[in-house]
Amino acid sequence: MAEPLGISHAARLSPLQAQTVWTLEKTEIVERKGARERRFPLSQLHRVSRAGRSATLQFQRRRLTIPAFSYGDHLRPEDHTASFDAFMAALTQAAPASRLGQPSANGEAVLWIIGMMAVGAIAILLAAGLAGAWLLGIALACRLVFVAILGAAILPWLHRKPSAQRG
């Protein structure tokens, strides 16, 4: 069994479930919910995304979301930001440095393209609607939305390594 580092974070994800405790051990993150336990090896950690008061950890085949807020008494939210921040700081120290990083420039460019295509589709729809050509506007906007969907479909492949470098 791996040696615990003493860093943990607890939150109640649902008022109907037991409290979930995430513990950072030497080589893995352990998630305990009641009697159930799941282990996530840090060697398989690909990326950590923090959005607001939660973090999403992407492993090889699984995803783990850790919130800072918890359900308290009478369904009131409780703020556990102090333990969440301490846990994330310890995770940053324990995780391999190459695994944590900013989104790639290619992924950011694709997101900008998707956003601009969506804005263009709305603009075409509005312009065609003002001219009274709703069907033409819908036809052109659908083509732009289709290209945006294709752009969203390639996002998961932008973070992969080439197969020759995998190991």
Sequence and secondary structure as in RCSB ss.txt:
>XXXX:A:sequence
MAEPLGISHAARLSPLQAQTVWTLEKTEIVERKGARERRFPLSQLHRVSRAGRSATLQFQRRRLTIPAFSYGDHL
RPEDHTASFDAFMAALTQAAPASRLGQPSANGEAVLWIIGMMAVGAIAILLAAGLAGAWLLGIALACRLVFVAIL
GAAILPWLHRKPSAQRG
>XXXX:A:secstr
   EEEEEEEE SSTTS  EEEEEESSEEEEEETTEEEEEEGGG  EEEEETTEEEEE SS EEEEESEEE GGG
 EEE HHHHHHHHHHHHHHS GGG     HHHHHHHHHHHHHHHHHHHHHHHHHHHT HHHHHHHHHHHHHHHHH
HHHHGGGGGS  TTT  
